[in-house]
C-alpha cells in the first residue's frame, strides 16, 4: 500500500509530480481554458510589502482574503506565491462547467505584462498592466460523466469532475510550504478535488525546532559565565549583604 511506504518516498514522489506539472505548464494552458480558467502572460507584483514578512519582495504576492468557496471556507491565513501569474475565470465557460476565482491578491498589486523589465517596475495600464486585486487561482467543476458518475463520494453527493488551476507551482515546494497558510491551502485543494470536503480544515502547526547553534568560542564563554562568573556574582552579593547587616 502507498500509505505504508516510507515518508521519504512519498515526499520524493510528490516533489516529482510538482516539478512535472511546472514543466508541463505550456501544455496545460489549453486544458485549463477548456475548464473556464484564463492564464495570464504576466507576473503578479505586490507593492504592499507584506511579502517581506516571509523574506520575499514584490515578486511574492500575498493573499489575505479569499472569495467564498469550500476550499477557502473559514480560511484566514496568509498565503504567498513566488513569481505567480494571473489565473482568472473566463466570462463564458463551457456548457455544464462552472468556474470561479478562489485566491485574490491585495488591491496594491498588479499584473505586470513586461516579463523582462529594465530597472524599477511600475503599474502602467497603457502597456496592458492590470490593477489588483488579481485572481491567481480558479476552481472549476462539472457533473461527472460515464463510469465516474456511478461512483458516489462517501457523503452521498453527486460525483463531479473537478479542476483547480493555480498560477504558481512554487507555493507548494519545500521553500514556501512553511509559509503561514500554504500547506493548509494545498491540502484543502487536494481534499476538494477528491470530494473529501470533510477533511478541509486549518491544521495545527508543528512545534518549531528552536535549536541554538554556537561556535566553540561562544560555548567557552557560556561555560565560564554559567560555571564561574554568575555563581561568583551571586556569592559576592550574598557576602556583601551579610557584611552590611553585620556593620549595623
C-alpha positions in Angstrom: 0.0 0.0 0.0 1.2 3.6 -0.8 0.3 4.7 2.7 2.7 2.1 4.1 5.7 3.3 2.2 8.4 5.3 3.9 7.7 9.0 4.3 10.8 9.9 2.3 9.5 8.0 -0.7 6.1 9.8 -0.6 7.8 13.2 -0.3 10.0 12.5 -3.3 7.0 11.3 -5.4 5.0 14.4 -4.5 8.0 16.6 -5.3 8.5 15.0 -8.7 4.8 15.4 -9.5 5.0 19.1 -8.7 8.1 19.5 -10.9 6.4 17.7 -13.8 3.4 20.0 -13.5 5.6 23.0 -13.6 7.4 21.9 -16.7 4.2 20.9 -18.5 2.5 24.3 -17.9 2.5 25.3 -21.6 0.8 22.1 -22.5 -1.8 22.6 -19.7 -2.8 26.1 -21.0 -5.4 24.7 -23.4 -6.8 22.3 -20.8 -7.4 25.0 -18.1 -9.0 27.2 -20.8 -11.5 24.4 -21.6 -12.4 24.4 -17.9 -13.0 28.1 -17.7 -9.6 29.5 -16.5 -7.5 32.0 -18.4 -3.8 32.0 -17.5 -2.2 35.4 -18.0 1.1 36.1 -19.7 2.3 38.2 -16.9 3.9 38.3 -13.4 1.9 39.4 -10.4 3.7 42.2 -8.5 2.7 43.0 -4.9 3.6 46.5 -3.7 2.0 46.1 -0.2 5.3 45.0 1.4 3.6 42.1 3.2 5.9 39.6 1.4 8.8 40.9 3.5 7.3 39.1 6.4 8.3 35.8 4.7 11.7 37.1 3.4 10.3 37.9 0.0 9.9 41.0 -2.1 7.4 42.5 -4.5 7.6 39.4 -6.8 6.0 37.3 -4.0 2.3 38.3 -4.0 0.5 37.6 -0.7 -3.2 36.8 -0.4 -5.1 37.6 2.9 -8.7 37.4 1.8 -10.4 34.7 -0.3 -13.7 34.5 -2.3 -16.3 32.2 -0.8 -15.5 28.6 -1.8 -15.3 25.2 0.0 -11.5 25.2 -0.3 -11.2 28.6 1.5 -14.2 28.4 3.8 -13.1 30.0 7.1 -9.6 30.4 5.8 -8.0 33.4 7.5 -4.3 32.7 7.0 -1.8 34.5 4.7 -0.6 32.6 1.7 2.3 33.6 -0.6 3.0 32.7 -4.2 6.6 33.4 -5.5 6.6 34.6 -9.1 2.9 33.9 -9.8 1.0 34.6 -12.9 -2.6 35.6 -13.0 -5.3 32.9 -13.4 -8.8 34.3 -13.8 -12.1 32.7 -14.6 -13.4 33.2 -18.1 -16.6 35.0 -18.9 -18.1 32.1 -20.7 -17.0 28.7 -19.5 -18.0 25.6 -21.5 -21.7 24.5 -21.0 -22.2 22.5 -17.9 -19.0 23.7 -16.3 -18.7 26.3 -13.6 -15.5 28.2 -12.6 -14.7 30.9 -10.0 -11.7 32.6 -8.5 -10.6 31.3 -5.1 -7.5 33.3 -4.4 -7.0 37.0 -5.0 -4.1 39.3 -4.2 -4.4 42.7 -2.5 -5.6 45.9 -4.0 -1.9 47.2 -4.0 -0.9 44.5 -6.5 -1.0 44.4 -10.3 -0.4 42.0 -13.2 2.9 43.1 -14.9 3.0 42.3 -18.6 6.6 43.2 -19.1 8.3 40.0 -18.2 11.9 41.3 -18.6 11.7 44.8 -17.2 14.7 47.1 -17.2 15.0 49.0 -13.9 12.2 49.6 -11.5 8.8 48.3 -12.5 5.6 50.3 -12.1 1.9 49.9 -12.8 1.3 51.0 -16.4 -2.2 50.4 -17.8 -1.1 51.6 -21.3 1.1 48.6 -21.6 -1.6 46.2 -20.5 -0.9 46.0 -16.8 -4.0 45.3 -14.7 -4.6 46.7 -11.3 -5.3 44.4 -8.3 -6.9 42.5 -6.8 -5.6 39.9 -9.2 -7.0 36.4 -9.3 -4.3 33.7 -9.2 -6.3 30.6 -8.8 -9.5 29.2 -10.3 -11.6 26.2 -9.2 -13.9 24.6 -11.8 -16.3 21.7 -11.6 -18.8 19.8 -13.8 -21.1 16.7 -13.3 -19.1 13.5 -13.8 -19.8 11.5 -17.0 -19.7 7.8 -17.8 -18.4 5.3 -15.2 -17.3 8.1 -12.8 -20.9 9.3 -12.5 -21.8 5.9 -11.0 -19.3 6.3 -8.2 -20.7 8.4 -5.4 -18.5 10.1 -2.8 -18.7 9.0 0.8 -21.0 11.9 1.7 -23.6 10.8 -0.9 -23.3 13.8 -3.1 -23.3 13.5 -6.9 -19.9 12.7 -8.4 -18.1 15.7 -10.1 -15.1 16.2 -12.2 -13.1 19.0 -10.6 -10.1 21.1 -11.7 -8.1 23.7 -9.8 -5.7 25.9 -11.8 -3.2 28.0 -9.8 -0.8 30.4 -11.4 2.1 29.3 -9.3 3.8 26.0 -8.5 6.4 27.2 -6.1 3.9 27.8 -3.2 3.8 24.1 -2.5 7.5 23.4 -2.7 9.7 22.9 0.4 10.9 26.5 0.2 7.4 28.0 0.5 5.4 25.3 2.2 6.3 26.6 5.7 4.7 30.0 4.9 1.7 30.5 7.2 -1.2 29.1 5.2 0.4 27.5 2.1 0.3 23.9 3.4 -3.3 24.2 4.5 -4.3 25.7 1.2 -2.6 22.9 -0.7 -4.1 20.2 1.4 -7.6 21.8 1.2 -7.3 21.9 -2.6 -6.3 18.2 -2.8 -9.2 17.2 -0.5 -11.7 19.3 -2.5 -10.5 17.7 -5.8 -11.1 14.3 -4.2 -14.6 15.4 -3.0 -13.4 14.9 0.6 -14.7 18.2 2.0 -14.9 16.7 5.5 -11.1 16.8 5.6 -10.9 20.5 4.7 -9.6 22.3 7.8 -6.9 24.6 9.2 -4.4 22.1 10.7 -2.4 22.7 13.9 1.1 23.8 13.3 4.1 21.6 14.1 6.3 22.7 17.0 9.1 24.8 15.7 12.7 23.4 16.0 14.4 26.2 18.0 18.0 25.0 18.2 20.7 27.3 19.3 23.9 26.9 17.2 27.0 28.3 18.8 30.7 28.3 17.9 33.4 26.7 20.1 34.4 30.2 21.3 30.9 31.1 22.2 30.5 27.8 24.0 33.6 28.5 26.1 32.2 31.9 27.1 28.8 30.4 28.1 30.6 27.8 30.2 32.7 30.3 32.1 29.6 32.6 32.6 27.4 29.7 33.9 30.1 27.9 36.0 32.3 30.8 37.3 31.0 34.4 36.8 27.3 34.0 37.6 27.9 31.8 40.8 30.7 34.2 41.9 28.4 37.2 41.4 25.6 35.6 43.5 28.2 34.6 46.2 29.6 38.1 46.2 26.2 39.7 46.6 25.4 37.3 49.5 28.7 38.2 51.3 28.1 41.9 50.7 24.6 41.7 52.2 25.9 39.7 55.2 28.7 42.3 55.8 26.2 45.3 55.6 24.0 43.6 58.2 26.9 42.9 60.5 28.0 46.6 60.3 24.7 47.8 61.6 
